[in-house]
Amino acid sequence: MERLLTNYFETASVVLFVIGFVTLLLHNNLIKKIIGLNIMDTAVMLFLMAKGYINGRFAPIIIDEFKGVSGYINPIPSSLMLTGIVVAVSTTAFLLAITVKIHEKFGTIEVNEIIDKENEVR
Amino acid sequence: MIITSFPLIGILLLFMTAFVMPLIKTKSLIKFLSMASFFVCCALFLISLEYTINNGSYLYKIGHFNAPYGIEFKVGIIECIIAVLFAFVSLMVTWYSCYNIEHDISEGKIPLYYLLVHVLVGSLLGIVLSNDMFNVYVFIEIGNLASCGIVVIKDNKDNIKAGMKYLIMSSLGSGLVLLGIAFLYSMTGHLNMTYIQKTLAITYMNYPNAIFITIGLFTVGLGVKSAMFPLHTWLPDAHASAPASSSAILSSLVLKAYIIFLLKVLYRVIGMDIISLSPILNIILVVGSLGMIMGSVLAIYQKHIKKIIAYSSVAQLGYIFFSIGLGTKLGIIMCIYHIIGHAVTKAALFLCSGAIMENIGEKDVTKLKGAGKEMPYTFAMFFIASLSMIGIPVFPGFISKWYMALATIEVGKPTLIILLLASSLLNAVYYLPVIINAFFVKDNLDDKIYKSKEKSKKELIPISILIAAVLFTGIASYSIIELISAGISIGGI
């Protein structure tokens, strides 16, 4: 228990990851599935950002004067997650576009209703 | 030396030509540009294959930044063989798609289709060559979106549904892979594979559980993307509904790149010493064995010709995971040999089935009776490719199964040979009826006219080159296996 509290960033991110994972797998509504996927991605981002954070230091952006190497946090995880955000945004956009298409073709975005309609055709 | 830059030039060429496509108005120019760039790409990788055979593998610094800070490509014999294979298969598939892509896709989307194919193949080559974990992740995501794109580009009910399923499943996979990379970064502080391995070799005793979790995350994440057995549910729908040339690329190339990355993670990033402490190889072995039996069993119940071939992919990927799970050098060699053999054979099968569905207009295998008389050449090529899948001697399918059997004896698990044999017999159960129905059912042959629905000769050329490649992979198996084993002994995977 004490370990979980000391590493509260990691605990929070794993809890978020599991919430996202379960939402993605178990919900019938496609929009909720996409939200679940986003929560999952954000959890990974939190995890990696927490790895680069050093208590009491500043964001690695130079304003006015350079504070020396020990003045800033580790910039690599932040820059990686910038790429991660771009990837997550494009995946979400693509998923939403396909959801619009599904609504066009099937008239619903509930997965169980889509499966029912398929079975009726057969 | 300019030759050392050829792999990078090959990938950049594909990405640059990709985004020229939507600007070109004439369709024939687009097709020509696409084929030309794949041809140049294939030639570049052949030259770098020859270079690596003579000079050994090397690390290529992109932008001349030194290793832990910059991104590296590792160019070795294995990477070059796989890159040549990818470029060759996509050249042939693009050649075939030039003649009949209009059949599947509406006029306005043709430039976008070639854009997606270029981006997809470029990103797959990136996954194979890159030596940097995060770079591979970015390539995986690009490949993920592009491969879903070439499924949903055919604007049908089935395609949209299959594309959604595929995208959700593979986004789940990439989420797990990203978490695995985050774990590795937090344990070692590096993203370069060589440096991660160096650091892990010293410090892995400090993180006994975290390493196993990492291995699990990578195996499940990449297993979803490469259709490891219980996670294969998206594959049959996506591959069966996509246009013929898309499903050829999806089945023969896309799945394989993720397996190569899994091999890299297991052997180059984490290393044999740590892997042998965990039960992961046994789990992969069990999952592979299940895949090769269950994939074939599920295929028997299918009626749709492309679904049969798609489930057969699940079974063949079972063989690949089976040989990874053996964990010996021979196992890894056969994994890569089977990747080569399966890529050319499955591409030929999907193109044949696309031609059959297009000209006969029938996708139900029970209604294809006597169709062999109408399309003799196409069905003959389908027959040759399915013989390789079943594992008749001389064909690559037989050779990989033979050596896999030898490898199972080597690790002292000879009972697993029964599974290999059973799976081969099951393969015969669903491939041979298609052929027998097409050629030998007497009462249906009379009202059919010989060669009446055959494809024109120029459309058959790319498929026949692929069939020739199947035969070549089988006949030249000895030297190909020698080459792969030389690549493995020089620098790990």
Chai-1 contact restraints between the chains, C-beta under 6 A:
chainA,res_idxA,chainB,res_idxB,connection_type,confidence,min_distance_angstrom,max_distance_angstrom,comment,restraint_id
A,L37,B,S171,contact,1.0,0.0,6.0,A-B,restraint_1
A,M40,B,G175,contact,1.0,0.0,6.0,A-B,restraint_2
A,V44,B,L178,contact,1.0,0.0,6.0,A-B,restraint_3
A,V44,B,L179,contact,1.0,0.0,6.0,A-B,restraint_4
A,V44,B,A182,contact,1.0,0.0,6.0,A-B,restraint_5
A,F47,B,A182,contact,1.0,0.0,6.0,A-B,restraint_6
A,L48,B,A182,contact,1.0,0.0,6.0,A-B,restraint_7
A,K51,B,S186,contact,1.0,0.0,6.0,A-B,restraint_8
A,L80,B,F134,contact,1.0,0.0,6.0,A-B,restraint_9
A,V87,B,E141,contact,1.0,0.0,6.0,A-B,restraint_10
A,T91,B,S171,contact,1.0,0.0,6.0,A-B,restraint_11
A,F94,B,L145,contact,1.0,0.0,6.0,A-B,restraint_12
A,L95,B,L167,contact,1.0,0.0,6.0,A-B,restraint_13
A,I98,B,G163,contact,1.0,0.0,6.0,A-B,restraint_14
A,I98,B,M164,contact,1.0,0.0,6.0,A-B,restraint_15
A,K101,B,I160,contact,1.0,0.0,6.0,A-B,restraint_16
A,I102,B,I160,contact,1.0,0.0,6.0,A-B,restraint_17
A,K105,B,K157,contact,1.0,0.0,6.0,A-B,restraint_18
A,K105,B,I160,contact,1.0,0.0,6.0,A-B,restraint_19
